[in-house]
Amino acid sequence: MDVVTQLQRQFVEYTTSLYREGYLDDQFTQLQKLQDDCSPDFVAEVVSLYFEDSEKLLNNLETALRQDIVDYKQVDAHVHQFKGSSSSIGAQRVKNVCVVFRNYCDAQNLEGCMLCLQQAKTEFIVVRNKLEALFNLEQQITQAGGSIPMMA
């Protein structure tokens, strides 16, 4: 088996595991379908913008939750934005934490919010590492002269 075939098989297995383990959902597949020869780095660009925005949002959330008087409406607005952007790239686990996070905002439960912030950070870091590994694998495939297998 040549290097390209091996990398492609690795790519398919890895991508499948990301869906199976709930890190990604169909929205990520939709993103991939928008990528073509005219915009070969489309997904990587969209996702790297998501990474940048998410880091800012997580910092904003941390700051907002550390105030003497927490403005839960502001916290909820940040969580809502984070949920939306996570949802738009298919980061399912991050989105799911945000759903719970918003419930704690509604209840003005600081402890619950802090817990969700930690969870959101953890899930974000995990999905970022996993997507970076996926893009790295894509690069290896194209550098070896292969094409990226399309997932069904």
C-alpha positions as a printed NumPy array, in Angstrom:
array([[  0.   ,   0.   ,   0.   ],
       [  1.477,   3.356,  -0.998],
       [  1.855,   6.353,   1.302],
       [ -1.093,   8.281,  -0.187],
       [ -3.499,   5.358,   0.209],
       [ -2.297,   4.856,   3.777],
       [ -2.786,   8.541,   4.63 ],
       [ -6.215,   8.593,   2.98 ],
       [ -7.299,   5.545,   4.961],
       [ -5.995,   7.195,   8.145],
       [ -7.915,  10.375,   7.236],
       [-11.192,   8.479,   6.735],
       [-10.789,   6.517,   9.992],
       [ -9.888,   9.649,  11.952],
       [-12.745,  11.713,  10.512],
       [-15.201,   8.886,  11.164],
       [-14.081,   8.705,  14.796],
       [-14.634,  12.486,  15.21 ],
       [-18.259,  12.049,  14.148],
       [-18.767,   8.817,  16.093],
       [-17.376,  10.37 ,  19.311],
       [-19.589,  13.434,  18.892],
       [-16.848,  16.014,  18.313],
       [-18.272,  16.933,  14.909],
       [-21.729,  16.818,  13.397],
       [-23.218,  17.142,   9.894],
       [-22.566,  20.875,   9.828],
       [-18.856,  20.131,   9.387],
       [-19.742,  17.928,   6.403],
       [-21.721,  20.839,   4.941],
       [-18.679,  23.081,   5.353],
       [-16.508,  20.546,   3.548],
       [-18.951,  20.487,   0.638],
       [-18.404,  24.238,   0.147],
       [-14.695,  23.682,  -0.389],
       [-13.57 ,  23.302,  -4.011],
       [-10.576,  23.903,  -6.299],
       [-11.235,  27.65 ,  -6.23 ],
       [-11.083,  27.71 ,  -2.441],
       [ -9.028,  24.676,  -1.365],
       [ -8.373,  26.083,   2.121],
       [-11.963,  27.155,   2.785],
       [-12.63 ,  24.836,   5.74 ],
       [ -9.255,  25.509,   7.381],
       [ -9.802,  29.279,   7.034],
       [-13.327,  29.193,   8.459],
       [-12.214,  26.962,  11.322],
       [ -9.164,  29.089,  12.153],
       [-11.441,  32.154,  12.369],
       [-13.635,  30.124,  14.717],
       [-10.566,  29.339,  16.854],
       [ -9.619,  33.032,  17.102],
       [-13.163,  34.186,  17.897],
       [-13.654,  31.406,  20.444],
       [-10.526,  32.304,  22.361],
       [-11.737,  35.903,  22.605],
       [-15.204,  34.768,  23.672],
       [-13.814,  32.43 ,  26.329],
       [-11.664,  35.254,  27.705],
       [-14.672,  37.593,  27.69 ],
       [-16.732,  34.98 ,  29.527],
       [-14.018,  34.495,  32.119],
       [-13.818,  38.266,  32.696],
       [-17.614,  38.636,  32.859],
       [-17.977,  35.807,  35.385],
       [-15.228,  37.211,  37.627],
       [-17.01 ,  40.561,  38.165],
       [-18.289,  41.368,  41.658],
       [-21.758,  41.69 ,  40.166],
       [-22.167,  39.313,  37.248],
       [-24.19 ,  40.614,  34.31 ],
       [-25.882,  37.361,  33.308],
       [-27.42 ,  38.95 ,  30.216],
       [-23.925,  39.786,  28.962],
       [-22.64 ,  36.302,  29.861],
       [-25.613,  34.768,  28.064],
       [-24.93 ,  36.909,  24.979],
       [-21.323,  35.634,  24.857],
       [-22.465,  32.017,  25.36 ],
       [-25.133,  32.455,  22.67 ],
       [-22.479,  33.721,  20.241],
       [-20.105,  30.873,  21.15 ],
       [-22.917,  28.346,  20.686],
       [-23.755,  29.818,  17.27 ],
       [-20.193,  29.791,  15.968],
       [-19.552,  26.291,  17.362],
       [-22.741,  25.111,  15.739],
       [-21.813,  26.67 ,  12.396],
       [-18.572,  24.657,  12.118],
       [-20.105,  21.496,  13.566],
       [-18.305,  21.477,  16.938],
       [-21.072,  19.456,  18.535],
       [-19.661,  18.899,  22.034],
       [-18.841,  22.594,  22.464],
       [-22.349,  23.509,  21.295],
       [-23.881,  21.025,  23.771],
       [-21.97 ,  22.572,  26.702],
       [-23.235,  25.998,  25.606],
       [-26.847,  24.783,  25.76 ],
       [-26.377,  23.801,  29.427],
       [-24.355,  26.99 ,  30.063],
       [-27.284,  29.149,  28.884],
       [-29.613,  27.373,  31.344],
       [-27.271,  28.326,  34.189],
       [-27.232,  31.915,  32.895],
       [-31.036,  31.969,  32.984],
       [-30.955,  30.653,  36.548],
       [-28.179,  33.159,  37.399],
       [-26.248,  30.244,  38.874],
       [-22.616,  31.383,  39.154],
       [-21.269,  27.986,  40.208],
       [-22.982,  26.291,  37.26 ],
       [-21.697,  28.984,  34.903],
       [-18.112,  28.583,  36.144],
       [-18.355,  24.813,  35.738],
       [-19.683,  25.212,  32.199],
       [-16.931,  27.691,  31.362],
       [-14.31 ,  25.098,  32.354],
       [-16.13 ,  22.426,  30.362],
       [-16.463,  24.718,  27.349],
       [-12.739,  25.517,  27.49 ],
       [-11.841,  21.83 ,  27.73 ],
       [-14.126,  20.792,  24.862],
       [-12.879,  23.723,  22.767],
       [ -9.218,  22.765,  23.29 ],
       [ -9.96 ,  19.117,  22.452],
       [-11.858,  19.951,  19.251],
       [ -9.18 ,  22.476,  18.246],
       [ -6.443,  19.854,  18.664],
       [ -8.46 ,  17.258,  16.782],
       [ -9.226,  19.609,  13.878],
       [ -5.607,  20.749,  13.703],
       [ -4.581,  17.085,  13.469],
       [ -7.175,  16.577,  10.721],
       [ -5.881,  19.558,   8.706],
       [ -2.336,  18.328,   9.223],
       [ -3.355,  14.964,   7.772],
       [ -5.013,  16.724,   4.806],
       [ -1.753,  18.59 ,   4.16 ],
       [  0.242,  15.367,   4.244],
       [ -2.131,  13.806,   1.706],
       [ -1.947,  16.735,  -0.721],
       [  1.818,  17.069,  -0.303],
       [  2.133,  13.38 ,  -1.165],
       [  0.158,  14.115,  -4.349],
       [ -3.133,  12.591,  -3.221],
       [ -6.617,  14.007,  -2.985],
       [ -8.666,  14.364,   0.184],
       [-11.287,  11.59 ,   0.39 ],
       [-14.828,  12.959,   0.541],
       [-16.813,  11.659,   3.464],
       [-20.301,  10.368,   2.734]])
